[in-house]
């Protein structure tokens, strides 16, 4: 059965903990062209806000591996991304990501899927919700 409105509310297990490291913060800031920003270095660096996508995308695997949904990353377009922050990610944070399917609108061979990935510390502190909209085309239309 392909993804449908029946899958709204499906939540997948949290990812393994990821430790936010100073080197990864620095690498990510450099990739953004913002390596000189003092917020991303020093004794207590925070991660750039979009660093959350590194952790959120790790949670996508469970959804794409769910055989009930029939999803394929190769037939998916990432349409929109939003972040709702409680506090910035800091070096030393151990973070898990939990994905929930929030919306599904299937029309013909195309599905628009809204997902939310909740990022929290291993101690249970909520950090961020990374919300994405995906457009997926089923195999029948991929030819």
N, CA, C and O atoms as CSV, one atom per row, in Angstrom:
chain,resi,resn,atom,element,x,y,z
A,1,UNK,N,N,0.844,-1.177,0.000
A,1,UNK,CA,C,0.000,0.000,0.000
A,1,UNK,C,C,0.889,1.239,0.000
A,1,UNK,O,O,1.751,1.374,0.869
A,2,UNK,N,N,0.699,2.142,-0.952
A,2,UNK,CA,C,1.510,3.369,-0.968
A,2,UNK,C,C,1.099,4.311,0.164
A,2,UNK,O,O,0.053,4.141,0.792
A,3,UNK,N,N,1.935,5.289,0.401
A,3,UNK,CA,C,1.638,6.251,1.465
A,3,UNK,C,C,0.274,6.889,1.221
A,3,UNK,O,O,-0.103,7.194,0.089
A,4,UNK,N,N,-0.447,7.080,2.315
A,4,UNK,CA,C,-1.781,7.674,2.225
A,4,UNK,C,C,-2.068,8.430,3.523
A,4,UNK,O,O,-1.246,8.469,4.438
A,5,UNK,N,N,-3.243,9.020,3.571
A,5,UNK,CA,C,-3.648,9.759,4.773
A,5,UNK,C,C,-3.718,8.849,5.991
A,5,UNK,O,O,-3.656,9.331,7.122
A,6,UNK,N,N,-3.845,7.543,5.783
A,6,UNK,CA,C,-3.862,6.597,6.903
A,6,UNK,C,C,-2.542,6.591,7.676
A,6,UNK,O,O,-2.495,6.139,8.820
A,7,UNK,N,N,-1.484,7.085,7.060
A,7,UNK,CA,C,-0.169,7.070,7.702
A,7,UNK,C,C,0.115,8.328,8.527
A,7,UNK,O,O,1.152,8.421,9.183
A,8,UNK,N,N,-0.804,9.288,8.493
A,8,UNK,CA,C,-0.625,10.501,9.291
A,8,UNK,C,C,-0.557,10.112,10.763
A,8,UNK,O,O,-1.378,9.336,11.251
A,9,UNK,N,N,0.423,10.657,11.454
A,9,UNK,CA,C,0.618,10.361,12.870
A,9,UNK,C,C,1.643,9.271,13.125
A,9,UNK,O,O,2.041,9.049,14.268
A,10,UNK,N,N,2.073,8.591,12.077
A,10,UNK,CA,C,3.073,7.532,12.263
A,10,UNK,C,C,4.377,8.166,12.721
A,10,UNK,O,O,4.887,9.097,12.096
A,11,UNK,N,N,4.906,7.648,13.820
A,11,UNK,CA,C,6.158,8.141,14.393
A,11,UNK,C,C,7.150,6.996,14.423
A,11,UNK,O,O,6.807,5.864,14.766
A,12,UNK,N,N,8.378,7.302,14.062
A,12,UNK,CA,C,9.438,6.295,14.014
A,12,UNK,C,C,10.338,6.420,15.234
A,12,UNK,O,O,10.405,7.487,15.844
A,13,UNK,N,N,11.027,5.351,15.595
A,13,UNK,CA,C,11.921,5.414,16.762
A,13,UNK,C,C,13.015,6.477,16.572
A,13,UNK,O,O,13.420,6.787,15.452
A,14,UNK,N,N,13.463,7.007,17.675
A,14,UNK,CA,C,14.523,8.020,17.655
A,14,UNK,C,C,15.804,7.440,17.065
A,14,UNK,O,O,16.085,6.248,17.190
A,15,UNK,N,N,16.562,8.306,16.425
A,15,UNK,CA,C,17.865,7.918,15.896
A,15,UNK,C,C,18.833,7.665,17.055
A,15,UNK,O,O,18.565,8.030,18.200
A,16,UNK,N,N,19.938,7.046,16.740
A,16,UNK,CA,C,21.019,6.902,17.720
A,16,UNK,C,C,21.515,8.303,18.088
A,16,UNK,O,O,21.455,9.212,17.260
A,17,UNK,N,N,22.001,8.487,19.306
A,17,UNK,CA,C,22.515,9.809,19.702
A,17,UNK,C,C,23.668,10.266,18.802
A,17,UNK,O,O,24.535,9.483,18.413
A,18,UNK,N,N,23.642,11.544,18.496
A,18,UNK,CA,C,24.688,12.206,17.711
A,18,UNK,C,C,25.281,13.287,18.587
A,18,UNK,O,O,24.562,14.150,19.089
A,19,UNK,N,N,26.600,13.244,18.774
A,19,UNK,CA,C,27.242,14.288,19.568
A,19,UNK,C,C,27.665,15.428,18.658
A,19,UNK,O,O,28.442,15.236,17.723
A,20,UNK,N,N,27.150,16.607,18.938
A,20,UNK,CA,C,27.501,17.801,18.182
A,20,UNK,C,C,28.921,18.180,18.584
A,20,UNK,O,O,29.177,18.509,19.742
A,21,UNK,N,N,29.839,18.132,17.630
A,21,UNK,CA,C,31.240,18.419,17.915
A,21,UNK,C,C,31.689,19.775,17.394
A,21,UNK,O,O,31.137,20.300,16.427
A,22,UNK,N,N,32.690,20.326,18.045
A,22,UNK,CA,C,33.248,21.617,17.619
A,22,UNK,C,C,33.736,21.573,16.174
A,22,UNK,O,O,33.517,22.509,15.406
A,23,UNK,N,N,34.404,20.470,15.811
A,23,UNK,CA,C,34.939,20.359,14.449
A,23,UNK,C,C,33.808,20.343,13.420
A,23,UNK,O,O,33.928,20.959,12.361
A,24,UNK,N,N,32.721,19.651,13.720
A,24,UNK,CA,C,31.589,19.595,12.790
A,24,UNK,C,C,30.911,20.958,12.669
A,24,UNK,O,O,30.492,21.350,11.580
A,25,UNK,N,N,30.804,21.678,13.785
A,25,UNK,CA,C,30.249,23.033,13.738
A,25,UNK,C,C,31.115,23.903,12.840
A,25,UNK,O,O,30.599,24.627,11.989
A,26,UNK,N,N,32.420,23.836,13.025
A,26,UNK,CA,C,33.357,24.627,12.231
A,26,UNK,C,C,33.273,24.272,10.746
A,26,UNK,O,O,33.251,25.158,9.892
A,27,UNK,N,N,33.228,22.970,10.443
A,27,UNK,CA,C,33.125,22.524,9.044
A,27,UNK,C,C,31.834,23.015,8.399
A,27,UNK,O,O,31.837,23.468,7.254
A,28,UNK,N,N,30.733,22.923,9.139
A,28,UNK,CA,C,29.441,23.338,8.603
A,28,UNK,C,C,29.431,24.849,8.363
A,28,UNK,O,O,28.953,25.313,7.327
A,29,UNK,N,N,29.958,25.612,9.318
A,29,UNK,CA,C,30.016,27.068,9.159
A,29,UNK,C,C,30.878,27.440,7.947
A,29,UNK,O,O,30.536,28.354,7.197
A,30,UNK,N,N,31.982,26.738,7.762
A,30,UNK,CA,C,32.841,26.997,6.604
A,30,UNK,C,C,32.103,26.682,5.299
A,30,UNK,O,O,32.221,27.423,4.323
A,31,UNK,N,N,31.346,25.589,5.284
A,31,UNK,CA,C,30.590,25.223,4.088
A,31,UNK,C,C,29.541,26.277,3.746
A,31,UNK,O,O,29.200,26.461,2.578
A,32,UNK,N,N,29.032,26.965,4.762
A,32,UNK,CA,C,28.057,28.033,4.554
A,32,UNK,C,C,28.719,29.360,4.179
A,32,UNK,O,O,28.039,30.324,3.828
A,33,UNK,N,N,30.052,29.400,4.255
A,33,UNK,CA,C,30.762,30.655,4.007
A,33,UNK,C,C,30.708,31.581,5.201
A,33,UNK,O,O,30.840,32.795,5.047
A,34,UNK,N,N,30.514,31.028,6.395
A,34,UNK,CA,C,30.356,31.830,7.608
A,34,UNK,C,C,31.365,31.412,8.681
A,34,UNK,O,O,31.080,31.493,9.876
A,35,UNK,N,N,32.533,30.969,8.249
A,35,UNK,CA,C,33.542,30.456,9.182
A,35,UNK,C,C,34.051,31.525,10.153
A,35,UNK,O,O,34.521,31.193,11.241
A,36,UNK,N,N,33.963,32.794,9.774
A,36,UNK,CA,C,34.469,33.870,10.633
A,36,UNK,C,C,33.474,34.335,11.693
A,36,UNK,O,O,33.797,35.196,12.511
A,37,UNK,N,N,32.271,33.775,11.683
A,37,UNK,CA,C,31.267,34.166,12.664
A,37,UNK,C,C,31.717,33.682,14.041
A,37,UNK,O,O,31.909,32.480,14.228
A,38,UNK,N,N,31.893,34.590,15.014
A,38,UNK,CA,C,32.391,34.184,16.328
A,38,UNK,C,C,31.440,33.252,17.094
A,38,UNK,O,O,31.871,32.572,18.026
A,39,UNK,N,N,30.171,33.210,16.720
A,39,UNK,CA,C,29.220,32.321,17.405
A,39,UNK,C,C,29.564,30.853,17.175
A,39,UNK,O,O,29.202,29.991,17.977
A,40,UNK,N,N,30.270,30.570,16.071
A,40,UNK,CA,C,30.550,29.191,15.686
A,40,UNK,C,C,31.954,28.730,16.083
A,40,UNK,O,O,32.426,27.692,15.620
A,41,UNK,N,N,32.618,29.511,16.948
A,41,UNK,CA,C,33.961,29.140,17.415
A,41,UNK,C,C,34.111,29.564,18.873
A,41,UNK,O,O,33.149,29.995,19.509
A,42,UNK,N,N,35.294,29.439,19.378
A,42,UNK,CA,C,35.535,29.855,20.760
A,42,UNK,C,C,35.266,28.751,21.755
A,42,UNK,O,O,35.226,27.573,21.399
A,43,UNK,N,N,35.079,29.141,23.016
A,43,UNK,CA,C,34.960,28.155,24.088
A,43,UNK,C,C,33.568,27.528,24.189
A,43,UNK,O,O,33.434,26.419,24.708
A,44,UNK,N,N,32.539,28.210,23.707
A,44,UNK,CA,C,31.179,27.680,23.796
A,44,UNK,C,C,30.438,27.902,22.472
A,44,UNK,O,O,29.468,28.658,22.424
A,45,UNK,N,N,30.893,27.245,21.401
A,45,UNK,CA,C,30.273,27.505,20.091
A,45,UNK,C,C,28.878,26.908,19.975
A,45,UNK,O,O,28.571,25.871,20.562
A,46,UNK,N,N,28.044,27.591,19.202
A,46,UNK,CA,C,26.742,27.049,18.822
A,46,UNK,C,C,26.823,26.669,17.351
A,46,UNK,O,O,27.665,27.182,16.614
A,47,UNK,N,N,25.948,25.771,16.931
A,47,UNK,CA,C,25.911,25.352,15.536
A,47,UNK,C,C,25.067,26.338,14.733
A,47,UNK,O,O,24.115,26.910,15.262
A,48,UNK,N,N,25.408,26.543,13.461
A,48,UNK,CA,C,24.521,27.342,12.616
A,48,UNK,C,C,23.107,26.739,12.635
A,48,UNK,O,O,22.967,25.521,12.742
A,49,UNK,N,N,22.082,27.550,12.535
A,49,UNK,CA,C,20.712,27.028,12.633
A,49,UNK,C,C,20.402,25.882,11.662
A,49,UNK,O,O,19.693,24.942,12.020
A,50,UNK,N,N,20.924,25.961,10.452
A,50,UNK,CA,C,20.618,24.915,9.467
A,50,UNK,C,C,21.394,23.620,9.714
A,50,UNK,O,O,21.183,22.638,9.002
A,51,UNK,N,N,22.282,23.598,10.701
A,51,UNK,CA,C,22.975,22.358,11.083
A,51,UNK,C,C,21.955,21.286,11.481
A,51,UNK,O,O,22.231,20.090,11.378
A,52,UNK,N,N,20.796,21.716,11.927
A,52,UNK,CA,C,19.752,20.774,12.346
A,52,UNK,C,C,19.369,19.814,11.232
A,52,UNK,O,O,18.899,18.710,11.505
A,53,UNK,N,N,19.562,20.214,9.987
A,53,UNK,CA,C,19.203,19.330,8.871
A,53,UNK,C,C,20.089,18.081,8.847
A,53,UNK,O,O,19.654,17.030,8.376
A,54,UNK,N,N,21.302,18.180,9.338
A,54,UNK,CA,C,22.190,17.008,9.421
A,54,UNK,C,C,21.548,15.943,10.303
A,54,UNK,O,O,21.547,14.760,9.964
A,55,UNK,N,N,21.008,16.371,11.426
A,55,UNK,CA,C,20.386,15.448,12.369
A,55,UNK,C,C,19.004,15.007,11.890
A,55,UNK,O,O,18.647,13.835,12.010
A,56,UNK,N,N,18.237,15.933,11.354
A,56,UNK,CA,C,16.884,15.606,10.890
A,56,UNK,C,C,16.920,14.614,9.738
A,56,UNK,O,O,16.118,13.681,9.693
A,57,UNK,N,N,17.839,14.810,8.812
A,57,UNK,CA,C,17.894,13.909,7.652
A,57,UNK,C,C,18.265,12.485,8.058
A,57,UNK,O,O,17.911,11.535,7.361
A,58,UNK,N,N,18.962,12.328,9.159
A,58,UNK,CA,C,19.283,10.980,9.641
A,58,UNK,C,C,18.004,10.233,10.028
A,58,UNK,O,O,17.953,9.006,9.941
A,59,UNK,N,N,16.981,10.960,10.450
A,59,UNK,CA,C,15.714,10.332,10.840
A,59,UNK,C,C,14.884,9.924,9.630
A,59,UNK,O,O,13.976,9.103,9.752
A,60,UNK,N,N,15.186,10.489,8.465
A,60,UNK,CA,C,14.433,10.170,7.261
A,60,UNK,C,C,14.570,8.702,6.874
A,60,UNK,O,O,13.655,8.131,6.281
A,61,UNK,N,N,15.709,8.085,7.205
A,61,UNK,CA,C,15.966,6.703,6.806
A,61,UNK,C,C,14.869,5.748,7.227
A,61,UNK,O,O,14.480,4.871,6.455
A,62,UNK,N,N,14.365,5.904,8.437
A,62,UNK,CA,C,13.316,5.006,8.936
A,62,UNK,C,C,12.058,5.110,8.081
A,62,UNK,O,O,11.407,4.103,7.802
A,63,UNK,N,N,11.719,6.320,7.669
A,63,UNK,CA,C,10.532,6.506,6.846
A,63,UNK,C,C,10.737,5.897,5.450
A,63,UNK,O,O,9.861,5.205,4.931
A,64,UNK,N,N,11.895,6.162,4.860
A,64,UNK,CA,C,12.154,5.630,3.522
A,64,UNK,C,C,12.347,4.113,3.539
A,64,UNK,O,O,12.147,3.453,2.519
A,65,UNK,N,N,12.731,3.563,4.679
A,65,UNK,CA,C,12.891,2.107,4.806
A,65,UNK,C,C,11.588,1.396,5.148
A,65,UNK,O,O,11.550,0.166,5.159
A,66,UNK,N,N,10.520,2.139,5.429
A,66,UNK,CA,C,9.238,1.541,5.800
A,66,UNK,C,C,8.585,0.950,4.547
A,66,UNK,O,O,8.140,1.702,3.680
A,67,UNK,N,N,8.517,-0.370,4.435
A,67,UNK,CA,C,7.993,-0.985,3.211
A,67,UNK,C,C,6.517,-0.677,2.961
A,67,UNK,O,O,6.053,-0.760,1.823
A,68,UNK,N,N,5.783,-0.328,4.001
A,68,UNK,CA,C,4.361,-0.015,3.846
A,68,UNK,C,C,4.127,1.252,3.034
A,68,UNK,O,O,3.084,1.396,2.396
A,69,UNK,N,N,5.085,2.165,3.052
A,69,UNK,CA,C,4.878,3.466,2.419
A,69,UNK,C,C,5.225,3.473,0.940
A,69,UNK,O,O,4.666,4.263,0.180
A,70,UNK,N,N,6.133,2.610,0.523
A,70,UNK,CA,C,6.531,2.566,-0.880
A,70,UNK,C,C,7.258,3.814,-1.352
A,70,UNK,O,O,7.145,4.196,-2.517
A,71,UNK,N,N,8.006,4.454,-0.457
A,71,UNK,CA,C,8.732,5.676,-0.816
A,71,UNK,C,C,10.127,5.359,-1.330
A,71,UNK,O,O,10.746,4.371,-0.936
A,72,UNK,N,N,10.601,6.213,-2.212
A,72,UNK,CA,C,11.965,6.103,-2.716
A,72,UNK,C,C,12.575,7.504,-2.741
A,72,UNK,O,O,11.976,8.441,-3.270
A,73,UNK,N,N,13.746,7.636,-2.177
A,73,UNK,CA,C,14.414,8.936,-2.161
A,73,UNK,C,C,14.660,9.438,-3.583
A,73,UNK,O,O,14.627,10.644,-3.827
A,74,UNK,N,N,14.906,8.529,-4.517
A,74,UNK,CA,C,15.183,8.928,-5.906
A,74,UNK,C,C,13.957,9.516,-6.607
A,74,UNK,O,O,14.091,10.130,-7.666
A,75,UNK,N,N,12.766,9.337,-6.033
A,75,UNK,CA,C,11.545,9.889,-6.622
A,75,UNK,C,C,10.939,10.967,-5.719
A,75,UNK,O,O,9.740,11.239,-5.776
A,76,UNK,N,N,11.784,11.571,-4.890
A,76,UNK,CA,C,11.335,12.547,-3.907
A,76,UNK,C,C,12.026,13.881,-4.123
A,76,UNK,O,O,13.236,13.944,-4.343
A,77,UNK,N,N,11.240,14.940,-4.056
A,77,UNK,CA,C,11.769,16.304,-4.117
A,77,UNK,C,C,11.509,16.956,-2.765
A,77,UNK,O,O,10.390,16.926,-2.253
A,78,UNK,N,N,12.548,17.541,-2.200
A,78,UNK,CA,C,12.436,18.260,-0.923
A,78,UNK,C,C,11.954,19.675,-1.261
A,78,UNK,O,O,12.715,20.487,-1.788
A,79,UNK,N,N,10.693,19.961,-0.956
A,79,UNK,CA,C,10.042,21.181,-1.411
A,79,UNK,C,C,10.227,22.350,-0.448
A,79,UNK,O,O,10.383,23.492,-0.879
A,80,UNK,N,N,10.210,22.068,0.859
A,80,UNK,CA,C,10.223,23.152,1.840
A,80,UNK,C,C,10.881,22.679,3.128
A,80,UNK,O,O,10.818,21.497,3.466
A,81,UNK,N,N,11.512,23.603,3.846
A,81,UNK,CA,C,12.163,23.287,5.123
A,81,UNK,C,C,11.969,24.451,6.076
A,81,UNK,O,O,12.170,25.607,5.702
A,82,UNK,N,N,11.577,24.149,7.313
A,82,UNK,CA,C,11.430,25.170,8.356
A,82,UNK,C,C,11.990,24.632,9.658
A,82,UNK,O,O,11.997,23.423,9.891
A,83,UNK,N,N,12.457,25.536,10.501
A,83,UNK,CA,C,12.981,25.156,11.809
A,83,UNK,C,C,12.298,25.992,12.876
A,83,UNK,O,O,12.176,27.209,12.735
A,84,UNK,N,N,11.853,25.345,13.940
A,84,UNK,CA,C,11.306,26.039,15.107
A,84,UNK,C,C,12.220,25.694,16.278
A,84,UNK,O,O,12.264,24.552,16.737
A,85,UNK,N,N,12.946,26.703,16.750
A,85,UNK,CA,C,13.994,26.486,17.757
A,85,UNK,C,C,13.516,26.767,19.175
A,85,UNK,O,O,12.766,27.712,19.422
A,86,UNK,N,N,13.967,25.924,20.103
A,86,UNK,CA,C,13.830,26.190,21.533
A,86,UNK,C,C,15.124,26.821,22.030
A,86,UNK,O,O,15.109,27.801,22.775
A,87,UNK,N,N,16.250,26.238,21.601
A,87,UNK,CA,C,17.566,26.824,21.867
A,87,UNK,C,C,18.546,26.296,20.821
A,87,UNK,O,O,18.290,25.265,20.199
A,88,UNK,N,N,19.665,26.993,20.623
A,88,UNK,CA,C,20.644,26.542,19.630
A,88,UNK,C,C,21.313,25.215,20.037
A,88,UNK,O,O,21.393,24.875,21.217
A,89,UNK,N,N,21.779,24.495,19.040
A,89,UNK,CA,C,22.615,23.325,19.294
A,89,UNK,C,C,23.990,23.806,19.725
A,89,UNK,O,O,24.549,24.730,19.134
A,90,UNK,N,N,24.533,23.172,20.762
A,90,UNK,CA,C,25.857,23.558,21.267
A,90,UNK,C,C,26.812,22.385,21.156
A,90,UNK,O,O,26.397,21.226,21.172
A,91,UNK,N,N,28.092,22.697,21.045
A,91,UNK,CA,C,29.106,21.652,21.066
A,91,UNK,C,C,28.938,20.852,22.344
A,91,UNK,O,O,28.792,21.419,23.427
A,92,UNK,N,N,28.959,19.533,22.216
A,92,UNK,CA,C,28.790,18.655,23.362
A,92,UNK,C,C,27.378,18.108,23.531
A,92,UNK,O,O,27.180,17.125,24.245
A,93,UNK,N,N,26.390,18.733,22.883
A,93,UNK,CA,C,25.027,18.205,22.963
A,93,UNK,C,C,24.981,16.808,22.341
A,93,UNK,O,O,25.551,16.574,21.276
A,94,UNK,N,N,24.304,15.894,23.010
A,94,UNK,CA,C,24.009,14.582,22.431
A,94,UNK,C,C,22.543,14.609,22.048
A,94,UNK,O,O,21.666,14.769,22.898
A,95,UNK,N,N,22.285,14.449,20.745
A,95,UNK,CA,C,20.959,14.724,20.196
A,95,UNK,C,C,20.394,13.498,19.492
A,95,UNK,O,O,21.112,12.775,18.802
A,96,UNK,N,N,19.089,13.276,19.677
A,96,UNK,CA,C,18.370,12.268,18.901
A,96,UNK,C,C,17.300,12.978,18.076
A,96,UNK,O,O,16.893,14.100,18.379
A,97,UNK,N,N,16.859,12.290,17.027
A,97,UNK,CA,C,15.857,12.854,16.126
A,97,UNK,C,C,14.718,11.853,15.954
A,97,UNK,O,O,14.952,10.673,15.692
A,98,UNK,N,N,13.489,12.332,16.104
A,98,UNK,CA,C,12.308,11.479,15.994
A,98,UNK,C,C,11.381,12.051,14.931
A,98,UNK,O,O,10.916,13.184,15.050
A,99,UNK,N,N,11.109,11.259,13.884
A,99,UNK,CA,C,10.302,11.706,12.754
A,99,UNK,C,C,8.850,11.274,12.908
A,99,UNK,O,O,8.553,10.140,13.284
A,100,UNK,N,N,7.946,12.220,12.602
A,100,UNK,CA,C,6.507,11.953,12.572
A,100,UNK,C,C,5.945,12.446,11.247
A,100,UNK,O,O,6.262,13.547,10.795
A,101,UNK,N,N,5.106,11.620,10.629
A,101,UNK,CA,C,4.394,12.044,9.420
A,101,UNK,C,C,3.195,12.870,9.877
A,101,UNK,O,O,2.337,12.379,10.610
A,102,UNK,N,N,3.141,14.130,9.437
A,102,UNK,CA,C,2.081,15.024,9.888
A,102,UNK,C,C,0.980,15.241,8.869
A,102,UNK,O,O,-0.176,15.453,9.235
A,103,UNK,N,N,1.330,15.188,7.594
A,103,UNK,CA,C,0.339,15.432,6.538
A,103,UNK,C,C,0.649,14.535,5.353
A,103,UNK,O,O,1.812,14.266,5.052
A,104,UNK,N,N,-0.386,14.081,4.692
A,104,UNK,CA,C,-0.242,13.369,3.426
A,104,UNK,C,C,-1.404,13.794,2.546
A,104,UNK,O,O,-2.566,13.740,2.950
A,105,UNK,N,N,-1.076,14.211,1.358
A,105,UNK,CA,C,-2.102,14.528,0.361
A,105,UNK,C,C,-1.722,13.793,-0.910
A,105,UNK,O,O,-0.814,14.209,-1.629
A,106,UNK,N,N,-2.412,12.709,-1.182
A,106,UNK,CA,C,-2.132,11.891,-2.360
A,106,UNK,C,C,-3.140,12.213,-3.456
A,106,UNK,O,O,-4.350,12.196,-3.230
A,107,UNK,N,N,-2.630,12.502,-4.630
A,107,UNK,CA,C,-3.455,12.781,-5.799
A,107,UNK,C,C,-2.826,12.061,-6.984
A,107,UNK,O,O,-1.739,12.416,-7.439
A,108,UNK,N,N,-3.518,11.057,-7.468
A,108,UNK,CA,C,-2.975,10.282,-8.584
A,108,UNK,C,C,-1.687,9.607,-8.177
A,108,UNK,O,O,-1.652,8.872,-7.190
A,109,UNK,N,N,-0.630,9.847,-8.925
A,109,UNK,CA,C,0.655,9.202,-8.643
A,109,UNK,C,C,1.593,10.086,-7.826
A,109,UNK,O,O,2.764,9.754,-7.642
A,110,UNK,N,N,1.073,11.218,-7.333
A,110,UNK,CA,C,1.904,12.146,-6.563
A,110,UNK,C,C,1.365,12.276,-5.145
A,110,UNK,O,O,0.156,12.344,-4.923
A,111,UNK,N,N,2.290,12.308,-4.194
A,111,UNK,CA,C,1.929,12.533,-2.798
A,111,UNK,C,C,2.742,13.708,-2.268
A,111,UNK,O,O,3.951,13.790,-2.485
A,112,UNK,N,N,2.072,14.604,-1.579
A,112,UNK,CA,C,2.739,15.688,-0.855
A,112,UNK,C,C,2.732,15.242,0.611
A,112,UNK,O,O,1.677,14.961,1.179
A,113,UNK,N,N,3.916,15.182,1.209
A,113,UNK,CA,C,4.083,14.625,2.550
A,113,UNK,C,C,4.694,15.687,3.464
A,113,UNK,O,O,5.738,16.257,3.146
A,114,UNK,N,N,4.056,15.945,4.576
A,114,UNK,CA,C,4.592,16.853,5.585
A,114,UNK,C,C,5.141,16.037,6.744
A,114,UNK,O,O,4.433,15.218,7.329
A,115,UNK,N,N,6.403,16.266,7.070
A,115,UNK,CA,C,7.016,15.550,8.191
A,115,UNK,C,C,7.583,16.551,9.188
A,115,UNK,O,O,7.950,17.671,8.833
A,116,UNK,N,N,7.645,16.124,10.431
A,116,UNK,CA,C,8.274,16.920,11.488
A,116,UNK,C,C,9.278,16.024,12.189
A,116,UNK,O,O,8.970,14.893,12.565
A,117,UNK,N,N,10.480,16.545,12.356
A,117,UNK,CA,C,11.521,15.812,13.074
A,117,UNK,C,C,11.837,16.591,14.341
A,117,UNK,O,O,12.337,17.716,14.293
A,118,UNK,N,N,11.536,15.971,15.472
A,118,UNK,CA,C,11.798,16.590,16.774
A,118,UNK,C,C,13.217,16.236,17.202
A,118,UNK,O,O,13.568,15.061,17.311
A,119,UNK,N,N,14.025,17.260,17.442
A,119,UNK,CA,C,15.385,17.074,17.940
A,119,UNK,C,C,15.376,17.344,19.437
A,119,UNK,O,O,14.841,18.352,19.899
A,120,UNK,N,N,15.973,16.434,20.179
A,120,UNK,CA,C,16.068,16.631,21.626
A,120,UNK,C,C,17.360,16.022,22.137
A,120,UNK,O,O,17.955,15.159,21.492
A,121,UNK,N,N,17.785,16.484,23.308
A,121,UNK,CA,C,18.984,15.912,23.909
A,121,UNK,C,C,18.641,14.525,24.450
A,121,UNK,O,O,17.470,14.177,24.607
A,122,UNK,N,N,19.660,13.755,24.725
A,122,UNK,CA,C,19.432,12.428,25.303
A,122,UNK,C,C,18.839,12.536,26.704
A,122,UNK,O,O,18.334,11.549,27.239
A,123,UNK,N,N,18.895,13.730,27.304
A,123,UNK,CA,C,18.262,13.972,28.604
A,123,UNK,C,C,16.797,14.393,28.460
A,123,UNK,O,O,16.113,14.621,29.458
A,124,UNK,N,N,16.313,14.498,27.201
A,124,UNK,CA,C,14.916,14.833,26.970
A,124,UNK,C,C,14.612,16.300,26.766
A,124,UNK,O,O,13.442,16.668,26.660
A,125,UNK,N,N,15.627,17.155,26.705
A,125,UNK,CA,C,15.396,18.580,26.477
A,125,UNK,C,C,15.063,18.814,25.004
A,125,UNK,O,O,15.844,18.448,24.127
A,126,UNK,N,N,13.910,19.420,24.730
A,126,UNK,CA,C,13.517,19.748,23.363
A,126,UNK,C,C,14.406,20.866,22.833
A,126,UNK,O,O,14.638,21.861,23.520
A,127,UNK,N,N,14.902,20.700,21.605
A,127,UNK,CA,C,15.797,21.681,21.005
A,127,UNK,C,C,15.183,22.369,19.792
A,127,UNK,O,O,15.237,23.592,19.664
A,128,UNK,N,N,14.601,21.570,18.908
A,128,UNK,CA,C,14.170,22.102,17.623
A,128,UNK,C,C,13.186,21.132,16.978
A,128,UNK,O,O,13.237,19.924,17.212
A,129,UNK,N,N,12.303,21.675,16.175
A,129,UNK,CA,C,11.499,20.844,15.279
A,129,UNK,C,C,11.826,21.284,13.864
A,129,UNK,O,O,11.668,22.450,13.502
A,130,UNK,N,N,12.285,20.324,13.074
A,130,UNK,CA,C,12.609,20.566,11.670
A,130,UNK,C,C,11.458,20.010,10.837
A,130,UNK,O,O,11.252,18.798,10.775
A,131,UNK,N,N,10.715,20.906,10.201
A,131,UNK,CA,C,9.554,20.501,9.410
A,131,UNK,C,C,9.893,20.571,7.934
A,131,UNK,O,O,10.471,21.550,7.463
A,132,UNK,N,N,9.529,19.524,7.211
A,132,UNK,CA,C,9.805,19.451,5.776
A,132,UNK,C,C,8.552,19.080,5.014
A,132,UNK,O,O,7.679,18.372,5.514
A,133,UNK,N,N,8.486,19.580,3.783
A,133,UNK,CA,C,7.462,19.153,2.844
A,133,UNK,C,C,8.178,18.434,1.723
A,133,UNK,O,O,9.134,18.947,1.143
A,134,UNK,N,N,7.696,17.223,1.425
A,134,UNK,CA,C,8.282,16.396,0.377
A,134,UNK,C,C,7.235,16.128,-0.695
A,134,UNK,O,O,6.053,15.983,-0.386
A,135,UNK,N,N,7.658,16.063,-1.939
A,135,UNK,CA,C,6.788,15.653,-3.029
A,135,UNK,C,C,7.335,14.341,-3.563
A,135,UNK,O,O,8.499,14.254,-3.953
A,136,UNK,N,N,6.484,13.320,-3.577
A,136,UNK,CA,C,6.913,11.988,-4.001
A,136,UNK,C,C,6.065,11.508,-5.163
A,136,UNK,O,O,4.842,11.652,-5.154
A,137,UNK,N,N,6.720,10.940,-6.159
A,137,UNK,CA,C,6.042,10.360,-7.306
A,137,UNK,C,C,6.149,8.849,-7.213
A,137,UNK,O,O,7.232,8.311,-6.982
A,138,UNK,N,N,5.030,8.164,-7.392
A,138,UNK,CA,C,5.051,6.705,-7.297
A,138,UNK,C,C,5.739,6.086,-8.506
A,138,UNK,O,O,5.954,6.747,-9.522
A,139,UNK,N,N,6.082,4.804,-8.379
A,139,UNK,CA,C,6.794,4.095,-9.452
A,139,UNK,C,C,6.038,4.104,-10.756
A,139,UNK,O,O,6.660,4.170,-11.816
A,140,UNK,N,N,4.716,4.040,-10.721
A,140,UNK,CA,C,3.940,3.995,-11.950
A,140,UNK,C,C,4.210,5.204,-12.835
A,140,UNK,O,O,4.153,5.109,-14.061
A,141,UNK,N,N,4.506,6.352,-12.203
A,141,UNK,CA,C,4.720,7.580,-12.952
A,141,UNK,C,C,6.202,7.843,-13.226
A,141,UNK,O,O,6.540,8.780,-13.950
A,142,UNK,N,N,7.084,7.024,-12.652
A,142,UNK,CA,C,8.519,7.279,-12.766
A,142,UNK,C,C,9.078,6.924,-14.144
A,142,UNK,O,O,10.170,7.377,-14.490
A,143,UNK,N,N,8.384,6.153,-14.912
A,143,UNK,CA,C,8.885,5.705,-16.226
A,143,UNK,C,C,8.900,6.774,-17.264
A,143,UNK,O,O,9.297,6.524,-18.402
